[in-house]
Amino acid sequence: MADFIIPAFRAALLAQAGGAAGGGGVLDLLTGGGMMVPLVLTMLFMYFLLMRPEQKKRKELEQVLANLKKNDHVVTVGGIFGTVVAATGDSKFVTIRVDDSTGTKLKVLRTAISHVGGEEVETDGKASA
């Protein structure tokens, strides 16, 4: 009885491993049984559709922030509109004027600026250049 069980068990293990079927090989190992190709294509799709445009956008913003100059209109990440008063190229900080009538100035991190240029919005909702 034991002589029959051991060869039957061995045959079952070989069939599960693909050894008895004779298929597989290096190509099956590299492609992961057909699931590797869709996975790689999905990753490439995600990279070119989502990640690459974001990297380009971030590089453009870094370049704009590096070239800030006096009288540029900016918007901070907190939604504060202002005009650049002092910005040196090697400094991490920028001084912006947020109110012309009182001359209120804020010192903010250069990385806290989310948008540069365009029209400055006044408090009453009308845009002025």
DANORBEL-V985789 format. One record per helix or strand of 3 or more residues. SS is the DSSP state (A for helix, B for strand). FROM is the first residue (numbers start at 1). TO is the last residue. If there is no record, write none. Layout:
# DANORBEL-V985789
SS,FROM,TO  SS,FROM,TO
This chain:
# DANORBEL-V985789
A,2,17  A,26,31  A,36,66  B,73,76  B,81,86  B,93,99  B,104,109  A,110,112  B,113,116
